[in-house]
Protein backbone atom coordinates (compact mmCIF):
# COMPACT_ATOMS: atom_id res chain seq x y z
CA UNK A 1 0.00 0.00 0.00
CA UNK A 2 1.40 3.35 -1.03
CA UNK A 3 0.57 6.14 1.42
CA UNK A 4 0.17 9.36 -0.56
CA UNK A 5 0.48 12.16 2.00
CA UNK A 6 -0.61 15.77 1.54
CA UNK A 7 2.05 18.18 2.84
CA UNK A 8 0.33 21.33 1.64
CA UNK A 9 0.10 24.59 3.54
CA UNK A 10 -3.42 23.87 4.81
CA UNK A 11 -2.30 20.65 6.51
CA UNK A 12 -0.09 22.76 8.78
CA UNK A 13 -2.30 25.83 9.19
CA UNK A 14 -5.61 24.06 9.97
CA UNK A 15 -6.16 22.58 13.42
CA UNK A 16 -8.26 20.08 15.33
CA UNK A 17 -8.08 21.25 18.92
CA UNK A 18 -4.43 22.00 19.64
CA UNK A 19 -3.05 19.77 16.86
CA UNK A 20 -2.56 20.58 13.18
CA UNK A 21 -4.11 18.33 10.55
CA UNK A 22 -0.57 17.24 9.66
CA UNK A 23 0.12 16.13 13.25
CA UNK A 24 -3.17 14.21 13.52
CA UNK A 25 -2.66 12.45 10.18
CA UNK A 26 1.00 11.62 10.93
CA UNK A 27 0.04 10.02 14.27
CA UNK A 28 -2.73 7.99 12.63
CA UNK A 29 -0.48 6.85 9.78
CA UNK A 30 2.30 5.96 12.20
CA UNK A 31 -0.05 3.72 14.17
CA UNK A 32 -1.58 2.10 11.07
CA UNK A 33 1.82 1.39 9.50
CA UNK A 34 3.34 0.11 12.75
CA UNK A 35 0.42 -2.23 13.54
CA UNK A 36 0.11 -3.55 9.99
CA UNK A 37 3.86 -4.00 9.56
CA UNK A 38 4.13 -5.96 12.83
CA UNK A 39 1.31 -8.25 11.72
CA UNK A 40 2.91 -8.75 8.31
CA UNK A 41 -0.40 -8.02 6.57
CA UNK A 42 0.55 -4.99 4.52
CA UNK A 43 3.70 -3.77 2.78
CA UNK A 44 3.81 0.03 2.96
CA UNK A 45 5.52 2.79 1.05
CA UNK A 46 5.33 6.57 1.40
CA UNK A 47 5.16 9.39 -1.12
CA UNK A 48 4.20 13.02 -0.53
CA UNK A 49 2.62 15.81 -2.51
CA UNK A 50 3.69 18.28 -3.52
CA UNK A 51 6.98 16.62 -4.35
CA UNK A 52 10.00 17.05 -2.12
CA UNK A 53 11.25 19.41 -4.86
CA UNK A 54 9.09 21.93 -2.98
CA UNK A 55 11.32 22.37 0.08
CA UNK A 56 9.89 22.19 3.59
CA UNK A 57 8.79 25.68 4.55
CA UNK A 58 8.50 26.69 0.88
CA UNK A 59 4.90 27.73 1.37
CA UNK A 60 2.19 28.83 -1.00
CA UNK A 61 3.60 30.46 -4.11
CA UNK A 62 6.83 28.42 -4.22
CA UNK A 63 7.84 27.64 -7.80
CA UNK A 64 7.37 23.88 -7.16
CA UNK A 65 4.19 24.18 -5.04
CA UNK A 66 2.14 22.11 -7.50
CA UNK A 67 4.69 19.47 -8.50
CA UNK A 68 2.99 16.09 -8.03
CA UNK A 69 4.36 13.36 -5.78
CA UNK A 70 7.92 12.48 -6.65
CA UNK A 71 7.85 13.86 -10.17
CA UNK A 72 10.84 13.01 -12.39
CA UNK A 73 10.43 16.24 -14.35
CA UNK A 74 11.04 18.48 -11.34
CA UNK A 75 14.32 20.01 -10.24
CA UNK A 76 15.64 18.14 -8.37
CA UNK A 77 14.06 15.00 -9.80
CA UNK A 78 12.25 12.51 -7.55
CA UNK A 79 11.32 9.33 -9.42
CA UNK A 80 10.59 6.92 -6.57
CA UNK A 81 8.62 7.18 -3.33
CA UNK A 82 10.42 8.54 -0.29
CA UNK A 83 9.99 5.03 1.13
CA UNK A 84 9.43 2.38 -1.57
CA UNK A 85 6.72 -0.23 -0.95
CA UNK A 86 8.31 -3.08 0.94
CA UNK A 87 8.16 -5.36 3.97
CA UNK A 88 9.22 -4.41 7.48
CA UNK A 89 9.76 -0.74 6.69
CA UNK A 90 7.90 0.85 9.60
CA UNK A 91 11.07 2.58 10.88
CA UNK A 92 11.72 4.18 7.48
CA UNK A 93 8.11 5.38 7.13
CA UNK A 94 8.08 6.78 10.69
CA UNK A 95 11.36 8.61 10.11
CA UNK A 96 10.10 10.09 6.83
CA UNK A 97 6.80 11.20 8.39
CA UNK A 98 8.76 13.26 10.91
CA UNK A 99 10.76 15.23 8.33
CA UNK A 100 8.61 15.83 5.21
CA UNK A 101 7.55 19.31 6.31
CA UNK A 102 5.06 21.64 4.66
CA UNK A 103 5.13 23.23 1.23
CA UNK A 104 2.70 24.53 -1.31
CA UNK A 105 -0.54 23.32 -2.81
CA UNK A 106 -2.53 20.12 -3.31
CA UNK A 107 -1.84 18.37 -6.66
CA UNK A 108 -4.04 15.33 -5.97
CA UNK A 109 -4.94 14.29 -9.52
CA UNK A 110 -1.39 14.35 -10.86
CA UNK A 111 -0.10 12.62 -7.72
CA UNK A 112 -2.61 9.79 -8.09
CA UNK A 113 -1.54 9.45 -11.73
CA UNK A 114 2.07 9.26 -10.54
CA UNK A 115 1.11 6.51 -8.03
CA UNK A 116 -0.39 4.46 -10.88
CA UNK A 117 2.76 4.99 -12.93
CA UNK A 118 4.86 3.84 -9.95
CA UNK A 119 2.81 0.66 -9.52
CA UNK A 120 3.22 -0.19 -13.21
CA UNK A 121 6.89 0.83 -13.56
CA UNK A 122 10.21 -1.00 -13.32
CA UNK A 123 10.76 0.81 -10.00
CA UNK A 124 8.01 -1.22 -8.31
CA UNK A 125 9.51 -4.35 -6.67
CA UNK A 126 8.92 -7.48 -8.77
CA UNK A 127 8.19 -9.61 -5.70
CA UNK A 128 4.96 -7.64 -5.13
CA UNK A 129 3.66 -7.65 -8.72
CA UNK A 130 1.05 -10.33 -7.99
CA UNK A 131 -0.25 -8.69 -4.81
CA UNK A 132 -3.18 -6.23 -4.71
CA UNK A 133 -2.08 -2.61 -4.90
CA UNK A 134 -3.73 0.22 -3.00
CA UNK A 135 -3.20 3.93 -2.41
CA UNK A 136 -4.08 5.46 0.94
CA UNK A 137 -4.74 9.13 0.15
CA UNK A 138 -4.17 11.23 3.28
CA UNK A 139 -5.36 14.78 2.57
CA UNK A 140 -7.45 17.55 4.05
CA UNK A 141 -8.45 19.53 1.07
CA UNK A 142 -9.56 20.22 -2.39
CA UNK A 143 -7.17 19.70 -5.29
CA UNK A 144 -6.13 23.29 -5.87
CA UNK A 145 -3.32 22.85 -8.37
CA UNK A 146 -4.82 23.60 -11.75
CA UNK A 147 -2.20 25.35 -13.88
CA UNK A 148 -4.70 25.54 -16.76
CA UNK A 149 -7.22 27.38 -14.56
CA UNK A 150 -8.56 30.78 -15.51
CA UNK A 151 -8.01 33.20 -12.64
CA UNK A 152 -11.10 35.17 -13.65
CA UNK A 153 -13.35 32.12 -13.26
CA UNK A 154 -11.97 30.85 -9.94
CA UNK A 155 -13.80 31.43 -6.69
CA UNK A 156 -11.49 32.14 -3.75
CA UNK A 157 -11.77 29.50 -1.06
CA UNK A 158 -12.51 32.09 1.63
CA UNK A 159 -14.95 34.97 1.46
CA UNK A 160 -13.01 38.07 0.56
CA UNK A 161 -10.06 35.95 -0.51
CA UNK A 162 -8.11 36.59 -3.67
CA UNK A 163 -6.80 34.25 -6.34
CA UNK A 164 -3.34 35.41 -7.37
CA UNK A 165 -2.23 32.64 -9.74
CA UNK A 166 -3.87 29.77 -11.67
CA UNK A 167 -2.52 27.06 -9.37
CA UNK A 168 -5.02 28.26 -6.74
CA UNK A 169 -7.94 27.20 -8.97
CA UNK A 170 -9.61 23.86 -8.24
CA UNK A 171 -8.60 20.95 -10.45
CA UNK A 172 -11.93 19.44 -11.51
CA UNK A 173 -10.23 16.29 -12.88
PyMOL commands that set and color helices and strands:
alter all, ss='L'
color gray80, all
select helices_A, chain A and resi 9-13+21-39+90-97+108-119+126-128+151-153+166-168
alter helices_A, ss='H'
color red, helices_A
select strands_A, chain A and resi 2-6+15-16+19-20+44-49+83-86+135-138
alter strands_A, ss='S'
color yellow, strands_A
deselect
rebuild
show_as cartoon
